[in-house]
Amino acid sequence: MGASDTYPFLLSTASPTRNQRRFALCVLAVLVGALLVTAPFARIQFSDTEILVPAYASAVLIIELITSVMLLALFSVQNSRAVLVLAIGYLFSGLMVVPWALTFPGAFTAFGLDAGMQATASIAALRRLGFPVFVLAYALLDDRDAQAPRFDNSVRRTILGSVAGVIAAACGLTWLITTSEEILPRFMTNMIVPTDLWRLVPVTAVVLYIAGLVALWRRRRSVLDLWLMVVLFTLLVELMLLSFAGAGIRLNLGWWAGRFYGLVCTSIVLLVLLSETVTLYARLARSILAERRARETRLTTMEAMSASIAHEINQPLASMVTNADAALRWLGRESPDIAEAKAALTYIVSDGHRAGSLIKSIGAMFKKGAQERVATDLNLLIDEVLRRGQGEARFGRVTIETDLDEGLPLVTCNPVQLQQVVSNLVSNAIDAMETVTKRPRILCVTSRLRETGDILVSVADTGTGIDPTHKDRIFDPFFTTKPDGMGMGLMCCLSIVESNGGRLWVSHNVPHGAIFHFTLPSHDDPIA
């Protein structure tokens, strides 16, 4: 897998967007406009402005060093030889601006610095010709198959070695130029006016700039390629003003305008690179946060599923224990009641099968589209749940009343899951009346066909009712008012009812207790 596949969002691999291309074209248009406006006045001379050279050199040094650091960081991620070459080119250009400024005639005269008339021009020629060579090398190197580096010291050694080599080369060239005035090319006739030999430098630079532009245009795979084309075009405009419109004469309008335009546009490119880098980091941060949220959601889901399984299985297990105790009591009497014991054992077998069905149903509930929905007689389903809950109701001294509409149409639902809903609501109603002593404990289950065509089922109790402060939270996961509750029952009921196309809510039962209602679409009006 190539680096562009491994890191599709890096500056050196991400394709430029339409807005980025438009912005680059706007920058080029501004440059051309500035060239046309300035060119007629390019030879106007500004005397005694060499004092501004150190400030200009400092700005160039900072911009190119920051760009080099960014590219070296990019190399540490992508392991691209092309990016490394480009980073070295920016570092070399930035370092060489220091001796250029220090040797510029009149800039540091107060410090007694004088390297001769040809030193500044020779350093300028190295910068002018060296940088496009590095860019051309970047454009010609094909790193589409580059592999991501191993995270060891090899990358650090490569970066440190490259930086040390560039610093050594810059220092060596500076020493050679500043100490060998006699062997340097004669680029300047005096401190301001160049010789005819100097004209070879801008012509060669133009050829290199155009070659680099062509190579980048043919390559144009990434955002970095796009803005490098802008950089080369900026340098081309700068050179037109400095060496052609301004005739290569120092400190005139063309000379200063070219350097100013080049500095501003190079700064724009750096800002774009910084912006793209910040965007990348922001995208990575969002991805990390999204992954963390997804992981937390998965953990919460697993916790909810395990708690749901424990909650749902607890009911048939508790019923099995209750019926087993009842069967032992029936058999332990002086005259064993075989019929009652047999009925209790039958309930145990039924609850065992129910527990198995619940496990299968809970697993299906967490898979979209995995629920098996069939046409179901809701009244028969309610009767089955109430029949199984008779033992629990009898021990809780609860009277069960029903008012089921015999003309109900069938409902389209998952019957096992819907049994869970009714069983949960019935069990909760019985528990809610456990502490009631001064009024009858009545559990009433009703079913009705509403005018809207859906079926309404209500489970009412005469218990303690719902605390108004808890009414909006009782369907939240892990919220419970029971000392030993898990807070999963009503959440599961809500999930099941909604997955079957219905709605679940609670209201007060006047004068005492609570009523849980849920609706389901009829078989004639199936779930969309």
Secondary structure in CASP SS format (residue, H / E / C, confidence):
PFRMAT SS
TARGET T0000
AUTHOR 0000-0000-0000
METHOD secondary structure of the structure
MODEL  1
M C 1.00
G C 1.00
A H 1.00
S H 1.00
D H 1.00
T H 1.00
Y C 1.00
P C 1.00
F C 1.00
L C 1.00
L C 1.00
S C 1.00
T C 1.00
A C 1.00
S C 1.00
P C 1.00
T C 1.00
R H 1.00
N H 1.00
Q H 1.00
R H 1.00
R H 1.00
F H 1.00
A H 1.00
L H 1.00
C H 1.00
V H 1.00
L H 1.00
A H 1.00
V H 1.00
L H 1.00
V H 1.00
G H 1.00
A H 1.00
L H 1.00
L H 1.00
V H 1.00
T H 1.00
A H 1.00
P H 1.00
F H 1.00
A C 1.00
R C 1.00
I C 1.00
Q E 1.00
F C 1.00
S C 1.00
D C 1.00
T C 1.00
E H 1.00
I H 1.00
L H 1.00
V H 1.00
P H 1.00
A H 1.00
Y H 1.00
A H 1.00
S H 1.00
A H 1.00
V H 1.00
L H 1.00
I H 1.00
I H 1.00
E H 1.00
L H 1.00
I H 1.00
T H 1.00
S H 1.00
V H 1.00
M H 1.00
L H 1.00
L H 1.00
A H 1.00
L H 1.00
F H 1.00
S H 1.00
V H 1.00
Q H 1.00
N C 1.00
S C 1.00
R H 1.00
A H 1.00
V H 1.00
L H 1.00
V H 1.00
L H 1.00
A H 1.00
I H 1.00
G H 1.00
Y H 1.00
L H 1.00
F H 1.00
S H 1.00
G H 1.00
L H 1.00
M H 1.00
V H 1.00
V H 1.00
P H 1.00
W H 1.00
A H 1.00
L H 1.00
T C 1.00
F C 1.00
P C 1.00
G C 1.00
A C 1.00
F C 1.00
T H 1.00
A H 1.00
F H 1.00
G C 1.00
L C 1.00
D C 1.00
A C 1.00
G C 1.00
M C 1.00
Q C 1.00
A H 1.00
T H 1.00
A H 1.00
S H 1.00
I H 1.00
A H 1.00
A H 1.00
L H 1.00
R H 1.00
R H 1.00
L H 1.00
G H 1.00
F H 1.00
P H 1.00
V H 1.00
F H 1.00
V H 1.00
L H 1.00
A H 1.00
Y H 1.00
A H 1.00
L H 1.00
L C 1.00
D C 1.00
D C 1.00
R C 1.00
D C 1.00
A C 1.00
Q C 1.00
A C 1.00
P C 1.00
R C 1.00
F C 1.00
D C 1.00
N H 1.00
S H 1.00
V H 1.00
R H 1.00
R H 1.00
T H 1.00
I H 1.00
L H 1.00
G H 1.00
S H 1.00
V H 1.00
A H 1.00
G H 1.00
V H 1.00
I H 1.00
A H 1.00
A H 1.00
A H 1.00
C H 1.00
G H 1.00
L H 1.00
T H 1.00
W H 1.00
L H 1.00
I H 1.00
T H 1.00
T H 1.00
S C 1.00
E H 1.00
E H 1.00
I H 1.00
L C 1.00
P C 1.00
R C 1.00
F C 1.00
M E 1.00
T C 1.00
N C 1.00
M C 1.00
I C 1.00
V C 1.00
P E 1.00
T C 1.00
D H 1.00
L H 1.00
W H 1.00
R H 1.00
L H 1.00
V H 1.00
P H 1.00
V H 1.00
T H 1.00
A H 1.00
V H 1.00
V H 1.00
L H 1.00
Y H 1.00
I H 1.00
A H 1.00
G H 1.00
L H 1.00
V H 1.00
A H 1.00
L H 1.00
W H 1.00
R H 1.00
R H 1.00
R C 1.00
R C 1.00
S C 1.00
V H 1.00
L H 1.00
D H 1.00
L H 1.00
W H 1.00
L H 1.00
M H 1.00
V H 1.00
V H 1.00
L H 1.00
F H 1.00
T H 1.00
L H 1.00
L H 1.00
V H 1.00
E H 1.00
L H 1.00
M H 1.00
L H 1.00
L H 1.00
S H 1.00
F H 1.00
A H 1.00
G C 1.00
A C 1.00
G C 1.00
I C 1.00
R C 1.00
L C 1.00
N E 1.00
L H 1.00
G H 1.00
W H 1.00
W H 1.00
A H 1.00
G H 1.00
R H 1.00
F H 1.00
Y H 1.00
G H 1.00
L H 1.00
V H 1.00
C H 1.00
T H 1.00
S H 1.00
I H 1.00
V H 1.00
L H 1.00
L H 1.00
V H 1.00
L H 1.00
L H 1.00
S H 1.00
E H 1.00
T H 1.00
V H 1.00
T H 1.00
L H 1.00
Y H 1.00
A H 1.00
R H 1.00
L H 1.00
A H 1.00
R H 1.00
S H 1.00
I H 1.00
L H 1.00
A H 1.00
E H 1.00
R H 1.00
R H 1.00
A H 1.00
R H 1.00
E H 1.00
T H 1.00
R H 1.00
L H 1.00
T H 1.00
T H 1.00
M H 1.00
E H 1.00
A H 1.00
M H 1.00
S H 1.00
A H 1.00
S H 1.00
I H 1.00
A H 1.00
H H 1.00
E H 1.00
I H 1.00
N H 1.00
Q H 1.00
P H 1.00
L H 1.00
A H 1.00
S H 1.00
M H 1.00
V H 1.00
T H 1.00
N H 1.00
A H 1.00
D H 1.00
A H 1.00
A H 1.00
L H 1.00
R H 1.00
W H 1.00
L H 1.00
G H 1.00
R C 1.00
E C 1.00
S C 1.00
P C 1.00
D C 1.00
I H 1.00
A H 1.00
E H 1.00
A H 1.00
K H 1.00
A H 1.00
A H 1.00
L H 1.00
T H 1.00
Y H 1.00
I H 1.00
V H 1.00
S H 1.00
D H 1.00
G H 1.00
H H 1.00
R H 1.00
A H 1.00
G H 1.00
S H 1.00
L H 1.00
I H 1.00
K H 1.00
S H 1.00
I H 1.00
G H 1.00
A H 1.00
M H 1.00
F C 1.00
K C 1.00
K C 1.00
G C 1.00
A C 1.00
Q C 1.00
E C 1.00
R C 1.00
V E 1.00
A E 1.00
T E 1.00
D C 1.00
L H 1.00
N H 1.00
L H 1.00
L H 1.00
I H 1.00
D H 1.00
E H 1.00
V H 1.00
L H 1.00
R H 1.00
R H 1.00
G C 1.00
Q H 1.00
G H 1.00
E H 1.00
A H 1.00
R H 1.00
F H 1.00
G C 1.00
R C 1.00
V C 1.00
T E 1.00
I E 1.00
E E 1.00
T E 1.00
D E 1.00
L E 1.00
D C 1.00
E C 1.00
G C 1.00
L C 1.00
P C 1.00
L C 1.00
V E 1.00
T E 1.00
C E 1.00
N C 1.00
P H 1.00
V H 1.00
Q H 1.00
L H 1.00
Q H 1.00
Q H 1.00
V H 1.00
V H 1.00
S H 1.00
N H 1.00
L H 1.00
V H 1.00
S H 1.00
N H 1.00
A H 1.00
I H 1.00
D H 1.00
A H 1.00
M C 1.00
E C 1.00
T C 1.00
V C 1.00
T C 1.00
K C 1.00
R C 1.00
P C 1.00
R C 1.00
I E 1.00
L E 1.00
C E 1.00
V E 1.00
T E 1.00
S E 1.00
R E 1.00
L E 1.00
R C 1.00
E C 1.00
T C 1.00
G C 1.00
D C 1.00
I E 1.00
L E 1.00
V E 1.00
S E 1.00
V E 1.00
A E 1.00
D C 1.00
T C 1.00
G C 1.00
T C 1.00
G C 1.00
I C 1.00
D C 1.00
P C 1.00
T C 1.00
H C 1.00
K C 1.00
D C 1.00
R C 1.00
I C 1.00
F C 1.00
D C 1.00
P C 1.00
F C 1.00
F C 1.00
T C 1.00
T C 1.00
K C 1.00
P C 1.00
D C 1.00
G C 1.00
M C 1.00
G C 1.00
M C 1.00
G H 1.00
L H 1.00
M H 1.00
C H 1.00
C H 1.00
L H 1.00
S H 1.00
I H 1.00
V H 1.00
E H 1.00
S H 1.00
N C 1.00
G C 1.00
G C 1.00
R E 1.00
L E 1.00
W E 1.00
V E 1.00
S E 1.00
H E 1.00
N C 1.00
V C 1.00
P C 1.00
H C 1.00
G C 1.00
A E 1.00
I E 1.00
F E 1.00
H E 1.00
F E 1.00
T E 1.00
L E 1.00
P C 1.00
S E 1.00
H C 1.00
D C 1.00
D C 1.00
P C 1.00
I C 1.00
A C 1.00
END
